[in-house]
Amino acid sequence: ISGYGHACRHRNRLAECSDGSRLHARLPCCAVRLCRVAFEQDGTGDNNNLSAEEQRLAHAFQAICIWSVAILCNLMQGQLTAQTLWEMAGGDSLWSLVLIKGMLAYSPAGSGVTLDGVPLPVPPQLAELKEVVVLATAHLGSPSLAFYDEVDANLIADDIDGGFTMSERMVGLSMHRAKLATAAADCKFLETLLMELTSASPSWLPPTVALLAALLTPPHVDLAVWTKCVAEEEEAGALEALTLQEAREAREALAWQLTVHSNSLWLLLSGAVPFCMVNSSRLSFLLDCATLAHSVPMNPGTCRYFLDCCFRGECPSWDGASLASVLALSINCDMVPQEDPLCAMLFLADAATKALASERLARSRAPLRQNEALQRWAEVLGAALDACGRLLPSLPAPLPAFPAEALPPLPSGPTPPPPLPQPQQPPAKPSLRETLRGAPEELCCALDGRLLMDPVRTPQGYVFERASLVQALASTPGTCPLSGLPLSLEACQRDGEIRAQATRWVRQATQRQRG
């Protein structure tokens, strides 16, 4: 294991070796073979591209990874953390992920690894062990590991040259995550992880998307600080100090590998939505999904399915922060306002909730694409964009001060609790989609007959849903889908009065539904 870790840390030097004699002179023979096995084995654990001897070596190495982690987990009494895995790998990004990959990819059936004709044993709790490792892996990109050396030495920022600036901290975190992204792309870690997720518990998915979001977050842009940090790492003898351009390339390489599996990944995450909507990790999960969508967006059909899963079933009330996270996801997937639950939820929201959603969206930690979807959702929120097309924060107006003398006096004694209401079976209520289907004809799109959310009026007087008209003009360019006369999208004006009437009707219909 030590020899293989040495091979991982010197992979750049290994690539420069042109002949086997120099390679074997630098590293033990076993480490060299293991290095090739780990990098040429695909993410699914298929060893068909390896020779018979290398296949046997690959299975043996996976067994070493499993038992190493199992012994460590036993010593930690089941409390395995990212810091423990990091220490075991000697603080090396590639070795950490290869160790985890070797354990996740191992399958006892058909491994072919025997000892005197007896198959090598594996821990009986292998499935539980894999879950513990996945949960720990989610924190490999955390700031505590990025600045592990300082924390381990019990140093604080003020102890070193007067302290670090915030920009230096952000660059240090970005560099740490870029090294992890490079390692994940090099050893095809994501393919192994996604293969395991297909048959794993939904509890695996929130930590997995948290790791992906951390690795795909755009690096902090401060070229002067990056140059300074790279020079300091090289002076300290670091084997790999990434520049800002290399950090961007590492993120792009990882995103490209994920794009190949984007459909299966997002369908898995959609299946985990009901699990995440009912626990405290809902907001973090949605923000991580929005960050992931910035680099690996969903197609429109999958995005609609994901949103339907978010608003389906029993879930807590949607506040401004939660709505902002779903808005960020929709914007990064180029989803414009349509007849969907998110748009209907915003139509029903009051001014304070919209203002909070706009504020949270403008300051969201999830990066946002500058596209038409951002402009359209900003119009729905009543928010403004700056000259660069970025959303401007708009805080809600403060509540008026309440005079203290107007407060009622406090009761002198304890107030008896009110009697408990008798439990009643709530009547079955129609869904939001069923409510919206009963809209008056004058409030529906002349093309698809659905409730107007973003109405536009043509010069001939027809009122269409803007998204439906865009699709119709794409199939028959320059022609009105109803009259056949020449028509362009620029000639159509948004109809604010129809939109206001539709909003009032939705609120009245919702009140009747609740009544």
Secondary structure, 3 states (H helix, E strand, C coil): CHHHHHHHHCHHHHHHCCCHHHHHHHCCHHHHHHHHHHHHCCCCCCCCCCCHHHHHHHHHHHHHHHHHHHHHHHHCCCCCCHHHHHHHCCCCHHHHHHHHHHHHCCCCCCCCCEECCEECCCCCCHHHHHHHHHHHHCCCCCHHHHCHHHHHCCCCHHHCCCCCCHHHHHHHHHHHHHHHHHHHHHCCHHHHHHHHHCCCCHHHHHHHHHHHHHHHCCCCCCHHHHHHHHHHHHHCCCCCCCCHHHHHHHHHHHHHHHHHCHHHHHHHHHHHHHHHHCCCCHHHHHHHHHHHHHHCCCCHHHHHHHHHHHHCCCCCCCCHHHHHHHHHHHHHCCCCCCCCHHHHHHHHCCHHHHHHHHHHHHCCCCCCCCCHHHHHHHHHHCCCECCCCCECCCCCCCCCCCCHHHCCCCCCCCCCCCCCCCCCCCCCCCCHHHHHCCCCHHHECCCCCCECCCEEECCCCCEEEHHHHHHHHHHCCCECCCCCCECCHHHCEECHHHHHHHHHHHHHHHHHHHC
